[in-house]
Amino acid sequence: MPEQPTDLRETVRRRYAASALKVSGGGTACCGPEPVEADENFGGALYAADERDTLPAEAVAASLGCGNPTAVARLDEGERVLDLGSGGGIDVLLSARRVGPTGKAYGLDMTEEMLALALANQQKAGVTNVEFLKGTIEAIPLPAGTIDVVISNCVINLSTDKPAVFAEMFRVLAPGGRIGVSDVVADDELTPARRAERGDYVGCIAGALSFAEYRDGLSEAGFTDVEFTPTHAVADGMHSAIVRAVKPNTAQPGAVTAATPTADCDCRG
Ligand SMILES: C[S@@+](CC[C@H](N)C(=O)[O-])C[C@H]1O[C@@H](n2cnc3c(N)ncnc32)[C@H](O)[C@@H]1O
């Protein structure tokens, strides 16, 4: 019997809790076809040396992404950035430096062990314009229209409800806001079954959308100017790609949906 979405999310959570504990114990962690093993297509090697050198070694070791979204999203002084599935915090810390003291970087993750690692990395980095939130990317615990840029690194493929993620990204962005995401994306001719032959779900392969599915999902949520830039292959017919899109300036401020937590926001940092 296929795994149910709630079971799958718990499998994902346990996998990344184990990665966080491994890094906290002095190892490295990586997304990708081989769980919790380093792979040149994933992790800290995808960051420029001058970026890695500004961060605590543990933040780089904890990197599990398939790209470097801070390099692909233009970030300006004073902006508010949200990183979906922030893991050990590498992209939050880099973003916080780029938006400066008048800006703010939020990291959102559902895995307690990852949030603990991210907080420890924040303290080592001495960066203060940061807040880590516990929650899911399908029900972002932030009010509508409060974010200028949504980034994410190899996380949306792990969601069991991608339309909810796209709708939530749109809701939290201010009109004119933008996304700059790194994610695994499949060639359009690869069926979900053929994607699953190339790697497992928790390793960021089987749950990847195709280019057409990604474009349609973002467009249905209201995004315009959807663009893909594939950067490197992660499996046959599957790519790490930069995904950019814009929330139109004319968009009405997002309605606060029933999925929007307010009182139960678990904020740290
Ligand atoms: C592949 S790792 C990427 C971490 C980080 N972005 C990086 O580049 O190092 C995936 C992260 O997303 C988190 N995650 C996965 N699914 C999630 C969901 N539905 N809601 C919130 N966090 C999620 C996991 O706990 C994990 O920390």
The ligand as an SDF file (V2000), in Angstrom:
LIG
                    3D

 27 29  0  0  0  0  0  0  0  0999 V2000
   17.0060   18.7510    2.1500 C   0  0  0  0  0  0  0  0  0  0  0  0
   16.9160   19.5870    3.6800 S   0  0  0  0  0  0  0  0  0  0  0  0
   17.3890   21.2470    3.1800 C   0  0  0  0  0  0  0  0  0  0  0  0
   17.8070   22.1160    4.3400 C   0  0  0  0  0  0  0  0  0  0  0  0
   18.3140   23.4960    3.9750 C   0  0  0  0  0  0  0  0  0  0  0  0
   17.4000   24.1930    3.0980 N   0  0  0  0  0  0  0  0  0  0  0  0
   19.6940   23.4320    3.3470 C   0  0  0  0  0  0  0  0  0  0  0  0
   19.8700   23.8790    2.2190 O   0  0  0  0  0  0  0  0  0  0  0  0
   20.6100   22.9300    4.0030 O   0  0  0  0  0  0  0  0  0  0  0  0
   15.1940   19.6940    3.9420 C   0  0  0  0  0  0  0  0  0  0  0  0
   14.7620   20.4820    5.1870 C   0  0  0  0  0  0  0  0  0  0  0  0
   13.3920   20.7950    5.0380 O   0  0  0  0  0  0  0  0  0  0  0  0
   12.6700   20.4510    6.2060 C   0  0  0  0  0  0  0  0  0  0  0  0
   11.3090   20.0880    5.7440 N   0  0  0  0  0  0  0  0  0  0  0  0
   10.9630   19.0930    4.8970 C   0  0  0  0  0  0  0  0  0  0  0  0
    9.6490   19.1050    4.6600 N   0  0  0  0  0  0  0  0  0  0  0  0
    9.1410   20.1380    5.3770 C   0  0  0  0  0  0  0  0  0  0  0  0
    7.8250   20.6700    5.5470 C   0  0  0  0  0  0  0  0  0  0  0  0
    6.7690   20.1130    4.9260 N   0  0  0  0  0  0  0  0  0  0  0  0
    7.6620   21.7500    6.3570 N   0  0  0  0  0  0  0  0  0  0  0  0
    8.7320   22.3050    6.9990 C   0  0  0  0  0  0  0  0  0  0  0  0
    9.9920   21.8350    6.8820 N   0  0  0  0  0  0  0  0  0  0  0  0
   10.1980   20.7660    6.0750 C   0  0  0  0  0  0  0  0  0  0  0  0
   13.4570   19.3140    6.8270 C   0  0  0  0  0  0  0  0  0  0  0  0
   13.2260   19.2410    8.2310 O   0  0  0  0  0  0  0  0  0  0  0  0
   14.8960   19.7090    6.4790 C   0  0  0  0  0  0  0  0  0  0  0  0
   15.4610   20.5270    7.4690 O   0  0  0  0  0  0  0  0  0  0  0  0
  1  2  1  0
  2  3  1  0
  2 10  1  0
  3  4  1  0
  4  5  1  0
  5  6  1  0
  5  7  1  0
  7  8  2  0
  7  9  1  0
 10 11  1  0
 11 12  1  0
 11 26  1  0
 12 13  1  0
 13 14  1  0
 13 24  1  0
 14 15  1  0
 14 23  1  0
 15 16  2  0
 16 17  1  0
 17 18  1  0
 17 23  2  0
 18 19  1  0
 18 20  2  0
 20 21  1  0
 21 22  2  0
 22 23  1  0
 24 25  1  0
 24 26  1  0
 26 27  1  0
M  CHG  2   2   1   9  -1
M  END
$$$$
